[in-house]
Amino acid sequence: MKGTGSRSQVDKNMMDEFSVTLARQPILATDRSVFGYELLYRGSRLDSAAATAQSARVLCEALGNLGVERVVGNAHAFVNFDQELLETDFPTLLPPGQGVVEILETVEPNPRVFETLNQLRRRGIGVAADDFMFQANAVPFLPHVDYVKVDILLAADELAEIAKQLREYPVLLIAEKVETHEQAARCQQLGFNFLQGYFFARPEPMQARSIGSTQVAIVSLIAELNNPDSEAVQLAEKICTDLALTHQILKLANSAAFRRQRAVGSIADAVILLGQDVIRQWASLLLLTRLEDRKSPALLLIALIRGRMCQTLGAAQVGLGSNELFTVGLLSVLDALLDRPMSAVASELPLEQSLCDALCGHPSSVLGDVLRRAIAYESGDWVALGALTAEERKNAMVAYTNATHFAHSTLGR
């Protein structure tokens, strides 16, 4: 491949400019496990006119500075490349076995491009064709790619036929812009291997049902554990009301993760030795996993990322405590976990009014405003984030990557 020559200077220039521009969109397998993430730069798509600079920034930030594991954990990382960028050595920065070069639909088929793609595949770097349609300039790529991405909105009328024809080739199919459970079900029926979008973070349509008593008890205990007025003794007492949770916390406290010089024999000991914040967060997460049945594991990742992001983004807000901020992010996925509208969830669960207002998007909720900003960053909605200074953009970027690393390392995913 052709080298960049002065890449170190390019890296420096890119890094100097880089700010709140890196987010990710999940790509799930049909069993709802996380397969990968497309790295996003200023929205859900790269602007093809500036794709070279934008992709280079993503690569420099995610790989050169942060490390890809801090951004996507063990999942695959999909990054957009245009024709010009393919002729540099930037694609080789992607880690073999994990990185995927996503070629834009503007890339022209020619022997030089095909050889580049084949070299990448021999290195163990995957190749995906983006926005595929059966057109003269797209079909020649099929023998040279591992994945084919189809925009289900763009190809709506032809989706079934496109999927049928693609199944004749040795490629894996990714449906893009899947935003509802109905769309996900249809794509799965048509033979798509992966689904990209946030459909899994929304309630599934089903017959109306009330929240069960066990679910009410779980969420109630989460809310109680994160009450900022609770002292260490009260926190320990609340945990001890749930025998399974008590066992899990003691097992965790005595695990190699915390490397204590002496065994932790009680919840009171655990609270003192590990700290109230650590115990609150672990207990809340362990309780939330009980609501995860038949749901995508990506929901818990989102919950943890939002919790940590809210803590960081709201740290300077007067009157907002760290535990309250973490809790609102953690509980923001309750509607998807319980398959109920958030308004119904809030009315049926014993939550503080401030939490209810934030979760339901009340316009005057300061806590809700922090949650909205965290979700906007998560989805790459830079417009919704509003005008930010360079320092604020940098801080948000650091907060997000730290939050994703925290979530992946906590769940081991």
C-alpha atoms as one frame of an Amber mdcrd trajectory, in Angstrom:
protein
   0.000   0.000   0.000   0.989   3.542  -0.575   2.374   5.308   2.525   1.310
   8.693   3.794   4.884   9.978   3.963   4.278  12.599   6.641   1.686  10.702
   8.611   3.089  11.736  11.986   2.409  15.370  11.108  -1.033  14.448   9.779
  -1.750  12.618  13.029  -0.688  15.643  15.055  -2.792  18.026  13.020  -5.808
  15.737  13.224  -5.408  15.249  16.946  -5.055  18.996  17.511  -8.438  19.541
  15.842 -10.149  16.446  17.149 -12.949  16.937  19.651 -16.413  15.568  20.360
 -16.739  13.648  17.113 -16.455   9.951  17.849 -19.506   7.875  18.708 -20.588
   4.391  17.697 -23.654   2.547  16.467 -24.152  -1.087  17.495 -24.258  -3.991
  15.046 -26.012  -7.001  16.564 -26.171 -10.645  15.573 -29.640 -12.136  15.150
 -29.434 -13.522  18.704 -29.055  -9.868  19.822 -25.437 -10.299  20.956 -23.069
  -7.456  20.057 -21.005  -8.195  16.956 -19.492  -4.776  16.334 -19.878  -1.020
  16.175 -19.658   1.429  13.322 -17.579   4.383  14.470 -19.500   7.574  13.730
 -18.139  11.007  12.923 -20.562  13.913  13.213 -23.731  11.961  12.600 -24.779
   8.535  11.400 -22.979   8.846   8.064 -19.656  10.216   6.920 -19.802  13.104
   4.495 -18.218  11.495   1.418 -16.752  14.825   0.331 -14.621  14.925   3.461
 -14.412  11.210   4.268 -10.625  11.032   4.050  -9.973  13.589   6.775 -12.873
  12.401   8.898 -11.929   8.728   8.805  -8.302   9.601   9.507  -9.395  11.501
  12.604 -11.483   8.571  13.793  -8.551   6.221  13.306  -6.038   8.530  14.954
  -8.245   9.082  17.966  -9.611   5.562  18.418  -6.415   3.663  17.642  -3.459
   5.988  17.985  -4.507   7.664  21.205  -7.268   5.752  22.958  -6.821   2.148
  21.879  -9.667   0.441  20.065 -10.534  -1.670  23.124 -11.579   1.484  24.981
 -14.077   2.289  22.246 -15.542  -1.077  21.226 -14.277  -3.587  23.792 -13.894
  -7.006  22.152 -16.347  -6.234  19.348 -15.533  -5.457  15.708 -14.815  -1.850
  14.727 -16.251  -0.705  11.379 -14.656   2.459   9.956 -15.586   4.230   6.703
 -13.001   4.653   3.943 -13.230   6.413   0.611 -11.090   5.873  -2.490  -8.342
   8.281  -1.485  -7.971   6.930   2.032  -7.724   3.349   0.753  -4.498   4.379
  -0.999  -2.844   5.319   2.298  -1.656   3.020   5.062  -4.386   4.139   7.452
  -6.431   0.925   6.944  -3.552  -1.104   8.384  -4.002   0.684  11.714  -7.100
  -1.413  12.286  -6.420  -4.459  14.475  -6.492  -7.820  12.639  -9.433  -9.959
  13.628 -11.329  -6.950  14.941 -11.085  -4.094  12.454 -13.352  -3.805   9.417
 -12.728  -1.396   6.538 -16.089  -0.140   5.317 -15.769   1.092   1.737 -18.137
   3.840   0.713 -20.399   3.420  -2.291 -18.373   6.112  -4.086 -15.299   3.840
  -4.348 -14.740   2.831  -7.967 -14.026  -0.831  -8.808 -10.570  -1.285 -10.336
  -7.682  -3.781 -10.004  -5.722  -1.517  -7.641  -8.619  -1.229  -5.203  -9.306
  -4.963  -5.376  -5.665  -5.751  -4.595  -5.764  -3.367  -1.624  -8.881  -5.067
  -0.267  -7.374  -8.507  -0.743  -4.203  -7.423   1.076  -6.287  -6.219   3.999
  -8.199  -9.480   4.149  -4.953 -11.446   4.133  -3.868  -9.376   7.143  -7.047
 -10.420   8.948  -8.819  -7.089   8.499 -12.422  -7.430   7.358 -13.925  -5.533
   4.429 -17.528  -4.353   4.138 -19.346  -2.814   1.172 -21.539   0.069   2.324
 -25.010   1.019   0.994 -24.998  -1.855  -1.473 -27.387  -1.949  -4.423 -27.153
  -4.211  -7.460 -25.582  -1.660  -9.749 -22.796  -1.949 -12.313 -20.141  -0.307
 -10.109 -21.072  -2.330  -7.001 -21.358  -5.966  -8.125 -17.599  -6.348  -8.919
 -16.817  -5.821  -5.216 -18.696  -8.921  -4.062 -15.772 -11.371  -4.455 -13.523
  -8.998  -2.484 -15.601  -8.257   0.637 -16.681 -10.135   3.745 -19.774  -8.093
   4.603 -22.409  -6.289   2.582 -24.375  -3.502   4.251 -27.834  -2.637   2.935
 -29.701   0.517   3.933 -33.194  -0.898   4.515 -34.826   2.507   4.020 -32.984
   3.237   0.783 -33.695  -0.262  -0.550 -37.180  -0.605   0.939 -39.017  -1.673
  -2.233 -36.235  -3.996  -3.349 -35.068  -5.322   0.001 -36.369  -8.868  -0.391
 -34.919  -9.249  -3.892 -31.549  -7.744  -2.891 -31.288 -10.107   0.082 -32.213
 -13.082  -2.100 -29.533 -12.269  -4.689 -26.863 -11.559  -2.070 -27.395 -14.946
  -0.444 -25.860 -16.463  -3.583 -22.507 -14.881  -2.661 -20.105 -15.852   0.194
 -20.768 -12.677   2.176 -22.473 -11.827   5.458 -25.394  -9.403   5.277 -25.830
  -6.376   7.540 -29.109  -4.454   7.587 -28.544  -0.759   8.350 -30.970   1.762
   9.867 -32.991  -0.836  11.739 -34.974   1.233  14.214 -37.989  -0.932  15.128
 -38.513  -4.514  16.268 -40.786  -5.073  13.262 -37.972  -4.065  10.890 -35.559
  -6.335  12.765 -37.918  -9.308  12.450 -38.384  -8.746   8.722 -34.655  -8.460
   8.065 -34.019 -11.622  10.018 -36.664 -13.447   7.958 -34.979 -12.225   4.769
 -31.695 -13.800   5.835 -29.683 -10.861   7.166 -26.940 -11.982   9.530 -26.565
  -8.712  11.441 -28.742  -5.726  12.332 -27.435  -2.182  12.833 -29.427   0.349
  14.820 -30.975   1.044  18.211 -34.163  -1.014  17.785 -33.194  -3.187  20.774
 -33.218  -0.151  23.092 -36.956   0.371  22.539 -39.914  -1.508  24.051 -41.164
  -4.437  22.004 -44.809  -4.154  20.891 -46.899  -6.643  22.825 -50.171  -6.941
  24.642 -50.415  -4.482  27.497 -49.358  -5.952  30.817 -48.580  -4.547  34.199
 -45.143  -4.671  35.733 -44.769  -7.754  37.922 -44.225  -7.549  41.665 -40.725
  -9.003  41.351 -39.768  -6.331  38.816 -41.219  -3.619  41.044 -39.163  -4.913
  43.972 -35.955  -4.961  41.923 -36.297  -1.388  40.655 -37.433  -0.196  44.087
 -34.298  -1.672  45.664 -32.095  -0.031  43.014 -33.671   3.330  43.802 -33.258
   2.787  47.554 -29.612   1.779  47.200 -28.855   5.016  45.366 -30.585   7.295
  47.848 -27.895   9.904  48.637 -29.245  10.252  52.191 -28.457   6.614  53.041
 -25.541   6.071  55.398 -23.152   3.127  55.116 -25.043   1.114  57.743 -28.379
   1.687  56.013 -26.875   0.745  52.651 -25.575  -2.528  54.092 -28.961  -3.270
  55.665 -30.802  -2.742  52.370 -28.434  -5.061  50.490 -28.877  -7.721  53.164
 -32.645  -7.805  52.528 -31.836  -9.666  49.298 -29.958 -12.904  49.998 -28.920
 -13.507  46.395 -27.568  -9.965  46.094 -25.728 -10.334  49.404 -24.011 -13.486
  48.150 -23.045 -11.821  44.848 -21.596  -8.739  46.554 -19.549 -10.820  48.997
 -18.279 -13.002  46.158 -17.293  -9.891  44.206 -15.624  -8.242  47.205 -13.475
 -11.343  47.749 -12.588 -11.744  44.071  -9.184 -11.078  42.545 -10.572  -7.861
  41.059 -10.193  -6.076  44.405  -7.172  -7.949  45.838  -7.936  -7.401  49.498
  -5.375  -8.501  52.094  -8.084 -10.087  54.188 -11.370 -11.778  53.376 -14.508
  -9.648  53.396 -16.915 -11.399  55.748 -19.942  -9.102  55.737 -21.716  -6.517
  53.628 -20.794  -3.882  56.203 -17.131  -4.771  55.677 -17.588  -4.575  51.900
 -19.139  -1.114  52.128 -16.268   0.145  54.289 -13.450  -1.493  52.304 -14.720
  -0.870  48.779 -16.583   2.379  49.344 -20.257   3.240  49.120 -20.187   4.362
  45.483 -18.589   1.108  44.278 -21.080  -0.994  46.249 -24.065   1.049  45.059
 -23.049   0.720  41.412 -22.280  -2.984  41.566 -25.453  -3.780  43.488 -27.551
  -1.739  41.052 -25.986  -3.481  38.059 -26.431  -6.954  39.570 -30.084  -6.188
  40.226 -30.614  -4.796  36.730 -29.287  -8.020  35.165 -32.337  -9.785  36.607
 -34.520  -7.750  34.248 -32.367  -8.624  31.222 -34.075 -11.957  30.457 -34.412
 -12.469  26.659 -33.055  -8.987  26.003 -29.939  -7.937  24.136 -26.829  -7.815
  26.349 -26.153  -4.491  24.614 -28.846  -2.938  26.809 -26.746  -3.374  29.931
 -23.760  -1.859  28.140 -25.876   1.144  27.212 -27.178   1.431  30.774 -23.671
   1.483  32.229 -22.343   3.906  29.618 -25.232   6.287  30.210 -24.797   6.016
  33.964 -21.108   6.886  33.832 -21.653   9.581  31.167 -24.354  11.219  33.281
 -22.027  11.215  36.278 -19.327  12.977  34.292 -21.517  15.404  32.327 -23.495
  16.394  35.402 -20.607  16.624  37.849 -20.598  20.418  37.758 -24.384  20.751
  38.116 -25.352  22.201  41.488 -27.722  19.964  43.416 -27.071  16.771  41.443
 -25.351  13.956  43.289 -23.115  11.325  41.711 -25.424   8.441  42.666 -28.509
  10.219  41.354 -26.752  10.861  38.045 -25.579   7.269  37.742 -29.046   5.962
  38.586 -30.878   8.009  35.951 -28.523   6.723  33.251 -28.792   3.149  34.485
 -32.589   3.227  34.644 -33.010   4.956  31.272 -33.292   1.521  29.612 -36.181
   0.366  31.828 -38.748   0.894  29.086 -36.898  -1.534  26.812 -36.214  -4.028
  29.623 -39.851  -4.047  30.761 -41.484  -3.519  27.330 -43.527  -0.609  28.615
 -43.579   3.097  27.696 -41.389   5.054  30.092 -44.394   7.082  31.256 -46.102
   3.857  32.356 -42.908   2.562  33.976 -42.504   5.777  35.959 -46.112   5.737
  37.142 -45.997   2.097  38.268 -42.644   2.115  40.066 -41.755   3.726  43.424
 -39.218   6.220  42.068 -38.349   9.683  43.327 -40.178  12.420  41.430 -36.892
  13.873  40.191 -36.026  10.510  38.590 -39.497  10.172  37.060 -39.302  13.653
  35.543 -35.840  12.975  34.119 -36.715   9.551  32.673 -39.911  10.888  31.095
 -38.156  13.838  29.486 -39.786  16.619  31.484 -38.466  19.845  29.901 -37.710
  21.538  33.229 -35.743  18.612  34.664 -32.071  19.467  35.162 -31.336  15.787
  35.701 -33.232  14.992  32.503 -31.144  17.501  30.576 -27.973  15.640  31.570
 -29.540  12.362  30.443 -30.583  13.903  27.110 -27.007  15.045  26.487 -25.631
  11.605  27.292 -28.083   9.959  24.875 -27.364  12.552  22.175 -23.661  11.771
  22.360 -24.349   8.026  22.345 -26.267   8.306  19.069 -23.887  10.782  17.430
 -26.543  13.517  17.398 -24.138  16.452  17.511 -26.897  18.993  16.775 -28.827
  17.971  19.894 -25.695  18.489  21.987 -25.769  22.179  21.102 -22.850  24.573
  20.846 -19.835  23.399  22.820 -16.461  24.978  23.342 -13.346  23.109  22.222
 -12.626  22.198  25.843 -16.176  20.923  26.358 -15.935  18.809  23.209 -12.649
  17.339  24.379 -14.044  16.599  27.839 -17.149  14.954  26.382 -14.968  12.796
  24.143 -12.873  11.654  27.090 -15.995  11.038  29.174 -17.544   8.872  26.480
 -14.495   6.720  25.824 -13.924   6.273  29.557 -17.583   5.319  29.985 -17.445
   2.721  27.204 -14.235   1.267  28.651 -15.837   1.156  32.110 -18.899  -0.628
  30.735 -16.951  -3.201  28.714 -14.487  -3.950  31.510 -17.268  -4.188  34.100
 -19.319  -6.655  32.058 -16.325  -8.383  30.506 -17.672  -7.871  26.975
